[in-house]
Amino acid sequence: MNKFALAAVIFFLVLSTAIIKNTTKQIEDEIFTAKENIRVLKSEFENASLEFDYLSSAERLLEYQSQYFDDELIQKNINDIKIYKISDDVNKIQNFKIIKD
């Protein structure tokens, strides 16, 4: 009886160790995948942030205008912008409205 109980305890310990190792390995794989995804997304974010900061400054846009477009670009009044809607064969021209949240 003692031999059977000792064998059962040893078998249980080996089985539980194998289950714990498999579960730990799966969790480590998921963590590694998540870290790699975060690393890639962080790199893309840094590139997009740099591009946004570099291209969106007013001075930079004015420089691009003078460099590439010369006098082709003109400033428009926002009240001059119209919206042309076509629905059910009815054409409508509406003023552009800015709605602040």
Biopython code that builds the backbone (N, CA, C, O; Angstrom):
import numpy as np
from Bio.PDB.StructureBuilder import StructureBuilder

atoms = [
    (1, "MET", "N", (0.820, -1.192, 0.000)),
    (1, "MET", "CA", (0.000, 0.000, 0.000)),
    (1, "MET", "C", (0.866, 1.259, 0.000)),
    (1, "MET", "O", (0.582, 2.223, -0.710)),
    (2, "ASN", "N", (1.948, 1.232, 0.825)),
    (2, "ASN", "CA", (2.845, 2.382, 0.885)),
    (2, "ASN", "C", (3.537, 2.625, -0.445)),
    (2, "ASN", "O", (3.715, 3.771, -0.860)),
    (3, "LYS", "N", (3.930, 1.535, -1.118)),
    (3, "LYS", "CA", (4.589, 1.665, -2.412)),
    (3, "LYS", "C", (3.634, 2.276, -3.435)),
    (3, "LYS", "O", (4.032, 3.109, -4.249)),
    (4, "PHE", "N", (2.380, 1.857, -3.383)),
    (4, "PHE", "CA", (1.382, 2.383, -4.316)),
    (4, "PHE", "C", (1.152, 3.872, -4.054)),
    (4, "PHE", "O", (1.066, 4.651, -5.004)),
    (5, "ALA", "N", (1.051, 4.279, -2.801)),
    (5, "ALA", "CA", (0.839, 5.681, -2.450)),
    (5, "ALA", "C", (2.044, 6.527, -2.862)),
    (5, "ALA", "O", (1.878, 7.637, -3.369)),
    (6, "LEU", "N", (3.252, 6.010, -2.648)),
    (6, "LEU", "CA", (4.460, 6.724, -3.029)),
    (6, "LEU", "C", (4.536, 6.862, -4.553)),
    (6, "LEU", "O", (4.911, 7.919, -5.061)),
    (7, "ALA", "N", (4.189, 5.818, -5.269)),
    (7, "ALA", "CA", (4.192, 5.865, -6.730)),
    (7, "ALA", "C", (3.133, 6.854, -7.234)),
    (7, "ALA", "O", (3.374, 7.575, -8.202)),
    (8, "ALA", "N", (1.976, 6.891, -6.591)),
    (8, "ALA", "CA", (0.916, 7.814, -6.992)),
    (8, "ALA", "C", (1.341, 9.260, -6.746)),
    (8, "ALA", "O", (1.078, 10.124, -7.583)),
    (9, "VAL", "N", (1.990, 9.540, -5.621)),
    (9, "VAL", "CA", (2.462, 10.889, -5.310)),
    (9, "VAL", "C", (3.520, 11.315, -6.321)),
    (9, "VAL", "O", (3.476, 12.439, -6.822)),
    (10, "ILE", "N", (4.462, 10.442, -6.625)),
    (10, "ILE", "CA", (5.513, 10.763, -7.598)),
    (10, "ILE", "C", (4.901, 11.000, -8.970)),
    (10, "ILE", "O", (5.279, 11.948, -9.659)),
    (11, "PHE", "N", (3.963, 10.156, -9.375)),
    (11, "PHE", "CA", (3.291, 10.326, -10.670)),
    (11, "PHE", "C", (2.540, 11.656, -10.717)),
    (11, "PHE", "O", (2.587, 12.369, -11.719)),
    (12, "PHE", "N", (1.848, 11.981, -9.628)),
    (12, "PHE", "CA", (1.111, 13.245, -9.556)),
    (12, "PHE", "C", (2.068, 14.434, -9.654)),
    (12, "PHE", "O", (1.773, 15.400, -10.357)),
    (13, "LEU", "N", (3.191, 14.380, -8.971)),
    (13, "LEU", "CA", (4.171, 15.461, -9.022)),
    (13, "LEU", "C", (4.758, 15.631, -10.424)),
    (13, "LEU", "O", (4.916, 16.759, -10.892)),
    (14, "VAL", "N", (5.078, 14.539, -11.090)),
    (14, "VAL", "CA", (5.620, 14.603, -12.450)),
    (14, "VAL", "C", (4.567, 15.167, -13.401)),
    (14, "VAL", "O", (4.878, 16.009, -14.243)),
    (15, "LEU", "N", (3.339, 14.713, -13.271)),
    (15, "LEU", "CA", (2.259, 15.190, -14.136)),
    (15, "LEU", "C", (1.980, 16.682, -13.905)),
    (15, "LEU", "O", (1.810, 17.438, -14.861)),
    (16, "SER", "N", (1.935, 17.094, -12.653)),
    (16, "SER", "CA", (1.670, 18.506, -12.367)),
    (16, "SER", "C", (2.833, 19.386, -12.838)),
    (16, "SER", "O", (2.607, 20.506, -13.297)),
    (17, "THR", "N", (4.063, 18.901, -12.731)),
    (17, "THR", "CA", (5.216, 19.648, -13.219)),
    (17, "THR", "C", (5.137, 19.825, -14.732)),
    (17, "THR", "O", (5.419, 20.913, -15.233)),
    (18, "ALA", "N", (4.767, 18.803, -15.455)),
    (18, "ALA", "CA", (4.647, 18.886, -16.912)),
    (18, "ALA", "C", (3.550, 19.870, -17.310)),
    (18, "ALA", "O", (3.726, 20.650, -18.246)),
    (19, "ILE", "N", (2.438, 19.838, -16.617)),
    (19, "ILE", "CA", (1.332, 20.753, -16.927)),
    (19, "ILE", "C", (1.751, 22.196, -16.657)),
    (19, "ILE", "O", (1.475, 23.090, -17.457)),
    (20, "ILE", "N", (2.412, 22.414, -15.538)),
    (20, "ILE", "CA", (2.850, 23.775, -15.190)),
    (20, "ILE", "C", (3.877, 24.287, -16.199)),
    (20, "ILE", "O", (3.833, 25.453, -16.591)),
    (21, "LYS", "N", (4.805, 23.419, -16.622)),
    (21, "LYS", "CA", (5.809, 23.839, -17.599)),
    (21, "LYS", "C", (5.154, 24.201, -18.935)),
    (21, "LYS", "O", (5.522, 25.200, -19.552)),
    (22, "ASN", "N", (4.192, 23.399, -19.382)),
    (22, "ASN", "CA", (3.501, 23.699, -20.645)),
    (22, "ASN", "C", (2.736, 25.009, -20.559)),
    (22, "ASN", "O", (2.778, 25.820, -21.484)),
    (23, "THR", "N", (2.043, 25.214, -19.459)),
    (23, "THR", "CA", (1.281, 26.445, -19.288)),
    (23, "THR", "C", (2.220, 27.653, -19.250)),
    (23, "THR", "O", (1.939, 28.679, -19.870)),
    (24, "THR", "N", (3.318, 27.532, -18.533)),
    (24, "THR", "CA", (4.295, 28.615, -18.450)),
    (24, "THR", "C", (4.887, 28.917, -19.819)),
    (24, "THR", "O", (5.077, 30.084, -20.161)),
    (25, "LYS", "N", (5.181, 27.899, -20.599)),
    (25, "LYS", "CA", (5.730, 28.088, -21.947)),
    (25, "LYS", "C", (4.734, 28.821, -22.838)),
    (25, "LYS", "O", (5.124, 29.708, -23.597)),
    (26, "GLN", "N", (3.468, 28.467, -22.758)),
    (26, "GLN", "CA", (2.447, 29.154, -23.556)),
    (26, "GLN", "C", (2.332, 30.623, -23.158)),
    (26, "GLN", "O", (2.207, 31.493, -24.020)),
    (27, "ILE", "N", (2.374, 30.898, -21.862)),
    (27, "ILE", "CA", (2.285, 32.283, -21.387)),
    (27, "ILE", "C", (3.507, 33.071, -21.840)),
    (27, "ILE", "O", (3.374, 34.220, -22.261)),
    (28, "GLU", "N", (4.695, 32.473, -21.762)),
    (28, "GLU", "CA", (5.909, 33.147, -22.226)),
    (28, "GLU", "C", (5.833, 33.450, -23.719)),
    (28, "GLU", "O", (6.269, 34.518, -24.149)),
    (29, "ASP", "N", (5.290, 32.534, -24.515)),
    (29, "ASP", "CA", (5.131, 32.772, -25.956)),
    (29, "ASP", "C", (4.177, 33.934, -26.213)),
    (29, "ASP", "O", (4.440, 34.770, -27.077)),
    (30, "GLU", "N", (3.077, 33.995, -25.472)),
    (30, "GLU", "CA", (2.125, 35.089, -25.628)),
    (30, "GLU", "C", (2.753, 36.427, -25.233)),
    (30, "GLU", "O", (2.528, 37.436, -25.901)),
    (31, "ILE", "N", (3.534, 36.440, -24.158)),
    (31, "ILE", "CA", (4.214, 37.665, -23.717)),
    (31, "ILE", "C", (5.213, 38.116, -24.769)),
    (31, "ILE", "O", (5.293, 39.305, -25.079)),
    (32, "PHE", "N", (5.982, 37.171, -25.326)),
    (32, "PHE", "CA", (6.959, 37.512, -26.359)),
    (32, "PHE", "C", (6.267, 38.101, -27.581)),
    (32, "PHE", "O", (6.729, 39.100, -28.132)),
    (33, "THR", "N", (5.163, 37.493, -28.011)),
    (33, "THR", "CA", (4.421, 37.994, -29.167)),
    (33, "THR", "C", (3.883, 39.398, -28.892)),
    (33, "THR", "O", (3.959, 40.273, -29.754)),
    (34, "ALA", "N", (3.346, 39.608, -27.707)),
    (34, "ALA", "CA", (2.816, 40.926, -27.350)),
    (34, "ALA", "C", (3.929, 41.969, -27.329)),
    (34, "ALA", "O", (3.733, 43.083, -27.816)),
    (35, "LYS", "N", (5.092, 41.633, -26.775)),
    (35, "LYS", "CA", (6.213, 42.568, -26.742)),
    (35, "LYS", "C", (6.694, 42.906, -28.150)),
    (35, "LYS", "O", (7.016, 44.061, -28.430)),
    (36, "GLU", "N", (6.745, 41.918, -29.037)),
    (36, "GLU", "CA", (7.157, 42.172, -30.417)),
    (36, "GLU", "C", (6.148, 43.082, -31.123)),
    (36, "GLU", "O", (6.535, 43.989, -31.861)),
    (37, "ASN", "N", (4.867, 42.840, -30.896)),
    (37, "ASN", "CA", (3.839, 43.704, -31.497)),
    (37, "ASN", "C", (3.955, 45.132, -30.970)),
    (37, "ASN", "O", (3.830, 46.091, -31.732)),
    (38, "ILE", "N", (4.192, 45.269, -29.683)),
    (38, "ILE", "CA", (4.350, 46.594, -29.089)),
    (38, "ILE", "C", (5.579, 47.286, -29.661)),
    (38, "ILE", "O", (5.544, 48.485, -29.937)),
    (39, "ARG", "N", (6.668, 46.539, -29.842)),
    (39, "ARG", "CA", (7.891, 47.120, -30.395)),
    (39, "ARG", "C", (7.654, 47.643, -31.804)),
    (39, "ARG", "O", (8.092, 48.744, -32.137)),
    (40, "VAL", "N", (6.967, 46.866, -32.636)),
    (40, "VAL", "CA", (6.680, 47.287, -34.008)),
    (40, "VAL", "C", (5.759, 48.506, -34.006)),
    (40, "VAL", "O", (6.000, 49.463, -34.741)),
    (41, "LEU", "N", (4.709, 48.478, -33.187)),
    (41, "LEU", "CA", (3.781, 49.603, -33.132)),
    (41, "LEU", "C", (4.459, 50.863, -32.593)),
    (41, "LEU", "O", (4.171, 51.968, -33.054)),
    (42, "LYS", "N", (5.354, 50.703, -31.624)),
    (42, "LYS", "CA", (6.071, 51.850, -31.087)),
    (42, "LYS", "C", (6.958, 52.479, -32.161)),
    (42, "LYS", "O", (7.055, 53.703, -32.256)),
    (43, "SER", "N", (7.594, 51.647, -32.957)),
    (43, "SER", "CA", (8.426, 52.154, -34.051)),
    (43, "SER", "C", (7.582, 52.906, -35.070)),
    (43, "SER", "O", (7.967, 53.987, -35.517)),
    (44, "GLU", "N", (6.435, 52.345, -35.439)),
    (44, "GLU", "CA", (5.539, 53.014, -36.382)),
    (44, "GLU", "C", (5.013, 54.329, -35.804)),
    (44, "GLU", "O", (4.892, 55.321, -36.523)),
    (45, "PHE", "N", (4.703, 54.334, -34.509)),
    (45, "PHE", "CA", (4.228, 55.550, -33.856)),
    (45, "PHE", "C", (5.301, 56.633, -33.870)),
    (45, "PHE", "O", (5.010, 57.797, -34.148)),
    (46, "GLU", "N", (6.537, 56.251, -33.573)),
    (46, "GLU", "CA", (7.622, 57.230, -33.582)),
    (46, "GLU", "C", (7.812, 57.816, -34.976)),
    (46, "GLU", "O", (8.032, 59.019, -35.117)),
    (47, "ASN", "N", (7.730, 56.980, -36.005)),
    (47, "ASN", "CA", (7.863, 57.476, -37.378)),
    (47, "ASN", "C", (6.721, 58.419, -37.732)),
    (47, "ASN", "O", (6.947, 59.477, -38.319)),
    (48, "ALA", "N", (5.505, 58.044, -37.381)),
    (48, "ALA", "CA", (4.346, 58.887, -37.684)),
    (48, "ALA", "C", (4.411, 60.194, -36.900)),
    (48, "ALA", "O", (4.076, 61.254, -37.428)),
    (49, "SER", "N", (4.839, 60.120, -35.651)),
    (49, "SER", "CA", (4.956, 61.317, -34.830)),
    (49, "SER", "C", (6.012, 62.258, -35.395)),
    (49, "SER", "O", (5.797, 63.469, -35.456)),
    (50, "LEU", "N", (7.137, 61.716, -35.803)),
    (50, "LEU", "CA", (8.190, 62.530, -36.404)),
    (50, "LEU", "C", (7.696, 63.183, -37.684)),
    (50, "LEU", "O", (7.922, 64.371, -37.914)),
    (51, "GLU", "N", (7.023, 62.404, -38.511)),
    (51, "GLU", "CA", (6.492, 62.937, -39.765)),
    (51, "GLU", "C", (5.466, 64.033, -39.485)),
    (51, "GLU", "O", (5.474, 65.069, -40.151)),
    (52, "PHE", "N", (4.597, 63.820, -38.522)),
    (52, "PHE", "CA", (3.586, 64.819, -38.182)),
    (52, "PHE", "C", (4.244, 66.104, -37.677)),
    (52, "PHE", "O", (3.903, 67.200, -38.122)),
    (53, "ASP", "N", (5.187, 65.960, -36.749)),
    (53, "ASP", "CA", (5.857, 67.135, -36.199)),
    (53, "ASP", "C", (6.645, 67.885, -37.267)),
    (53, "ASP", "O", (6.681, 69.116, -37.273)),
    (54, "TYR", "N", (7.268, 67.146, -38.156)),
    (54, "TYR", "CA", (8.116, 67.758, -39.173)),
    (54, "TYR", "C", (7.298, 68.430, -40.266)),
    (54, "TYR", "O", (7.640, 69.519, -40.727)),
    (55, "LEU", "N", (6.217, 67.777, -40.679)),
    (55, "LEU", "CA", (5.454, 68.292, -41.812)),
    (55, "LEU", "C", (4.356, 69.271, -41.419)),
    (55, "LEU", "O", (3.931, 70.072, -42.251)),
    (56, "SER", "N", (3.891, 69.230, -40.190)),
    (56, "SER", "CA", (2.703, 70.010, -39.864)),
    (56, "SER", "C", (2.992, 71.404, -39.312)),
    (56, "SER", "O", (2.061, 72.167, -39.055)),
    (57, "SER", "N", (4.248, 71.743, -39.128)),
    (57, "SER", "CA", (4.514, 73.088, -38.625)),
    (57, "SER", "C", (4.207, 74.098, -39.724)),
    (57, "SER", "O", (4.434, 73.837, -40.905)),
    (58, "ALA", "N", (3.692, 75.242, -39.322)),
    (58, "ALA", "CA", (3.280, 76.265, -40.295)),
    (58, "ALA", "C", (4.468, 76.745, -41.113)),
    (58, "ALA", "O", (4.345, 76.978, -42.316)),
    (59, "GLU", "N", (5.608, 76.891, -40.471)),
    (59, "GLU", "CA", (6.788, 77.354, -41.194)),
    (59, "GLU", "C", (7.188, 76.350, -42.274)),
    (59, "GLU", "O", (7.562, 76.722, -43.386)),
    (60, "ARG", "N", (7.100, 75.089, -41.922)),
    (60, "ARG", "CA", (7.483, 74.038, -42.871)),
    (60, "ARG", "C", (6.515, 74.008, -44.050)),
    (60, "ARG", "O", (6.936, 73.861, -45.197)),
    (61, "LEU", "N", (5.236, 74.146, -43.775)),
    (61, "LEU", "CA", (4.248, 74.141, -44.860)),
    (61, "LEU", "C", (4.432, 75.342, -45.777)),
    (61, "LEU", "O", (4.298, 75.218, -46.995)),
    (62, "LEU", "N", (4.739, 76.507, -45.202)),
    (62, "LEU", "CA", (4.997, 77.681, -46.031)),
    (62, "LEU", "C", (6.257, 77.491, -46.868)),
    (62, "LEU", "O", (6.324, 77.931, -48.016)),
    (63, "GLU", "N", (7.242, 76.840, -46.288)),
    (63, "GLU", "CA", (8.472, 76.554, -47.036)),
    (63, "GLU", "C", (8.181, 75.614, -48.201)),
    (63, "GLU", "O", (8.675, 75.824, -49.309)),
    (64, "TYR", "N", (7.381, 74.578, -47.954)),
    (64, "TYR", "CA", (7.011, 73.657, -49.040)),
    (64, "TYR", "C", (6.209, 74.376, -50.116)),
    (64, "TYR", "O", (6.382, 74.115, -51.306)),
    (65, "GLN", "N", (5.334, 75.280, -49.697)),
    (65, "GLN", "CA", (4.536, 76.020, -50.673)),
    (65, "GLN", "C", (5.436, 76.819, -51.594)),
    (65, "GLN", "O", (5.278, 76.779, -52.815)),
    (66, "SER", "N", (6.372, 77.539, -51.018)),
    (66, "SER", "CA", (7.249, 78.358, -51.857)),
    (66, "SER", "C", (8.219, 77.509, -52.668)),
    (66, "SER", "O", (8.624, 77.899, -53.763)),
    (67, "GLN", "N", (8.589, 76.363, -52.140)),
    (67, "GLN", "CA", (9.548, 75.504, -52.823)),
    (67, "GLN", "C", (8.928, 74.742, -53.983)),
    (67, "GLN", "O", (9.539, 74.641, -55.047)),
    (68, "TYR", "N", (7.728, 74.205, -53.799)),
    (68, "TYR", "CA", (7.147, 73.314, -54.799)),
    (68, "TYR", "C", (6.007, 73.925, -55.608)),
    (68, "TYR", "O", (5.796, 73.537, -56.758)),
    (69, "PHE", "N", (5.275, 74.863, -55.037)),
    (69, "PHE", "CA", (4.076, 75.346, -55.706)),
    (69, "PHE", "C", (4.176, 76.788, -56.171)),
    (69, "PHE", "O", (3.282, 77.267, -56.868)),
    (70, "ASP", "N", (5.223, 77.482, -55.810)),
    (70, "ASP", "CA", (5.401, 78.896, -56.155)),
    (70, "ASP", "C", (4.137, 79.672, -55.809)),
    (70, "ASP", "O", (3.794, 79.791, -54.632)),
    (71, "ASP", "N", (3.438, 80.199, -56.807)),
    (71, "ASP", "CA", (2.237, 80.988, -56.547)),
    (71, "ASP", "C", (0.964, 80.243, -56.925)),
    (71, "ASP", "O", (-0.071, 80.868, -57.156)),
    (72, "GLU", "N", (1.026, 78.935, -56.990)),
    (72, "GLU", "CA", (-0.143, 78.155, -57.392)),
    (72, "GLU", "C", (-1.181, 78.043, -56.279)),
    (72, "GLU", "O", (-2.368, 77.868, -56.557)),
    (73, "LEU", "N", (-0.757, 78.140, -55.044)),
    (73, "LEU", "CA", (-1.674, 77.997, -53.918)),
    (73, "LEU", "C", (-2.126, 79.370, -53.448)),
    (73, "LEU", "O", (-1.330, 80.300, -53.316)),
    (74, "ILE", "N", (-3.424, 79.469, -53.200)),
    (74, "ILE", "CA", (-3.963, 80.716, -52.678)),
    (74, "ILE", "C", (-4.804, 80.402, -51.447)),
    (74, "ILE", "O", (-5.343, 79.304, -51.309)),
    (75, "GLN", "N", (-4.904, 81.368, -50.572)),
    (75, "GLN", "CA", (-5.690, 81.180, -49.358)),
    (75, "GLN", "C", (-7.154, 81.461, -49.657)),
    (75, "GLN", "O", (-7.485, 82.456, -50.302)),
    (76, "LYS", "N", (-8.027, 80.579, -49.184)),
    (76, "LYS", "CA", (-9.470, 80.726, -49.392)),
    (76, "LYS", "C", (-10.141, 81.058, -48.068)),
    (76, "LYS", "O", (-9.709, 80.622, -47.001)),
    (77, "ASN", "N", (-11.191, 81.828, -48.166)),
    (77, "ASN", "CA", (-12.020, 82.102, -47.001)),
    (77, "ASN", "C", (-12.917, 80.893, -46.777)),
    (77, "ASN", "O", (-13.469, 80.340, -47.729)),
    (78, "ILE", "N", (-13.061, 80.491, -45.550)),
    (78, "ILE", "CA", (-13.845, 79.290, -45.259)),
    (78, "ILE", "C", (-15.316, 79.485, -45.621)),
    (78, "ILE", "O", (-16.019, 78.507, -45.873)),
    (79, "ASN", "N", (-15.784, 80.706, -45.650)),
    (79, "ASN", "CA", (-17.176, 80.968, -46.026)),
    (79, "ASN", "C", (-17.416, 80.768, -47.515)),
    (79, "ASN", "O", (-18.562, 80.625, -47.941)),
    (80, "ASP", "N", (-16.349, 80.756, -48.312)),
    (80, "ASP", "CA", (-16.475, 80.539, -49.754)),
    (80, "ASP", "C", (-16.582, 79.064, -50.119)),
    (80, "ASP", "O", (-16.872, 78.737, -51.270)),
    (81, "ILE", "N", (-16.355, 78.180, -49.173)),
    (81, "ILE", "CA", (-16.400, 76.741, -49.444)),
    (81, "ILE", "C", (-17.845, 76.270, -49.398)),
    (81, "ILE", "O", (-18.575, 76.564, -48.452)),
    (82, "LYS", "N", (-18.246, 75.545, -50.417)),
    (82, "LYS", "CA", (-19.617, 75.026, -50.526)),
    (82, "LYS", "C", (-19.583, 73.500, -50.566)),
    (82, "LYS", "O", (-18.572, 72.893, -50.920)),
    (83, "ILE", "N", (-20.697, 72.904, -50.198)),
    (83, "ILE", "CA", (-20.854, 71.453, -50.249)),
    (83, "ILE", "C", (-21.897, 71.136, -51.305)),
    (83, "ILE", "O", (-23.011, 71.660, -51.271)),
    (84, "TYR", "N", (-21.533, 70.288, -52.229)),
    (84, "TYR", "CA", (-22.432, 69.894, -53.316)),
    (84, "TYR", "C", (-22.936, 68.488, -53.017)),
    (84, "TYR", "O", (-22.150, 67.541, -52.998)),
    (85, "LYS", "N", (-24.241, 68.341, -52.782)),
    (85, "LYS", "CA", (-24.829, 67.048, -52.431)),
    (85, "LYS", "C", (-25.764, 66.580, -53.542)),
    (85, "LYS", "O", (-26.572, 67.342, -54.074)),
    (86, "ILE", "N", (-25.621, 65.297, -53.871)),
    (86, "ILE", "CA", (-26.515, 64.675, -54.845)),
    (86, "ILE", "C", (-27.233, 63.537, -54.122)),
    (86, "ILE", "O", (-26.599, 62.586, -53.666)),
    (87, "SER", "N", (-28.545, 63.638, -54.023)),
    (87, "SER", "CA", (-29.315, 62.574, -53.396)),
    (87, "SER", "C", (-30.674, 62.477, -54.081)),
    (87, "SER", "O", (-31.366, 63.481, -54.254)),
    (88, "ASP", "N", (-31.037, 61.296, -54.456)),
    (88, "ASP", "CA", (-32.321, 61.040, -55.116)),
    (88, "ASP", "C", (-32.545, 61.989, -56.296)),
    (88, "ASP", "O", (-33.617, 62.575, -56.447)),
    (89, "ASP", "N", (-31.527, 62.123, -57.111)),
    (89, "ASP", "CA", (-31.576, 62.969, -58.306)),
    (89, "ASP", "C", (-31.870, 64.431, -57.993)),
    (89, "ASP", "O", (-32.346, 65.168, -58.857)),
    (90, "VAL", "N", (-31.591, 64.853, -56.768)),
    (90, "VAL", "CA", (-31.760, 66.256, -56.387)),
    (90, "VAL", "C", (-30.375, 66.796, -56.024)),
    (90, "VAL", "O", (-29.684, 66.238, -55.172)),
    (91, "ASN", "N", (-29.992, 67.862, -56.667)),
    (91, "ASN", "CA", (-28.688, 68.470, -56.413)),
    (91, "ASN", "C", (-28.861, 69.659, -55.475)),
    (91, "ASN", "O", (-29.721, 70.514, -55.689)),
    (92, "LYS", "N", (-28.035, 69.702, -54.437)),
    (92, "LYS", "CA", (-28.115, 70.794, -53.473)),
    (92, "LYS", "C", (-26.726, 71.371, -53.264)),
    (92, "LYS", "O", (-25.735, 70.642, -53.237)),
    (93, "ILE", "N", (-26.665, 72.669, -53.119)),
    (93, "ILE", "CA", (-25.429, 73.344, -52.761)),
    (93, "ILE", "C", (-25.657, 73.989, -51.399)),
    (93, "ILE", "O", (-26.549, 74.819, -51.222)),
    (94, "GLN", "N", (-24.823, 73.582, -50.439)),
    (94, "GLN", "CA", (-24.955, 74.107, -49.083)),
    (94, "GLN", "C", (-23.655, 74.757, -48.654)),
    (94, "GLN", "O", (-22.584, 74.432, -49.167)),
    (95, "ASN", "N", (-23.758, 75.671, -47.717)),
    (95, "ASN", "CA", (-22.560, 76.290, -47.160)),
    (95, "ASN", "C", (-21.847, 75.302, -46.242)),
    (95, "ASN", "O", (-22.481, 74.464, -45.602)),
    (96, "PHE", "N", (-20.545, 75.409, -46.187)),
    (96, "PHE", "CA", (-19.743, 74.585, -45.310)),
    (96, "PHE", "C", (-19.875, 75.097, -43.881)),
    (96, "PHE", "O", (-19.701, 76.289, -43.627)),
    (97, "LYS", "N", (-20.181, 74.204, -42.955)),
    (97, "LYS", "CA", (-20.378, 74.583, -41.551)),
    (97, "LYS", "C", (-19.344, 73.874, -40.687)),
    (97, "LYS", "O", (-19.071, 72.687, -40.862)),
    (98, "ILE", "N", (-18.782, 74.621, -39.759)),
    (98, "ILE", "CA", (-17.869, 74.032, -38.775)),
    (98, "ILE", "C", (-18.633, 73.875, -37.483)),
    (98, "ILE", "O", (-19.164, 74.840, -36.934)),
    (99, "ILE", "N", (-18.683, 72.643, -37.004)),
    (99, "ILE", "CA", (-19.398, 72.355, -35.766)),
    (99, "ILE", "C", (-18.375, 72.020, -34.700)),
    (99, "ILE", "O", (-17.612, 71.064, -34.836)),
    (100, "LYS", "N", (-18.363, 72.803, -33.646)),
    (100, "LYS", "CA", (-17.431, 72.552, -32.544)),
    (100, "LYS", "C", (-18.111, 71.657, -31.521)),
    (100, "LYS", "O", (-19.261, 71.874, -31.141)),
    (101, "ASP", "N", (-17.369, 70.647, -31.087)),
    (101, "ASP", "CA", (-17.910, 69.715, -30.089)),
    (101, "ASP", "C", (-17.868, 70.304, -28.709)),
    (101, "ASP", "O", (-18.283, 69.657, -27.748)),
]
sb = StructureBuilder()
sb.init_structure("model")
sb.init_model(0)
sb.init_chain("A")
sb.init_seg("    ")
for serial, (resi, resn, name, xyz) in enumerate(atoms, 1):
    if name == "N":
        sb.init_residue(resn, " ", resi, " ")
    sb.init_atom(name, np.array(xyz, "f"), 0.0, 1.0, " ", f" {name:<3s}", serial, name[0])
structure = sb.get_structure()
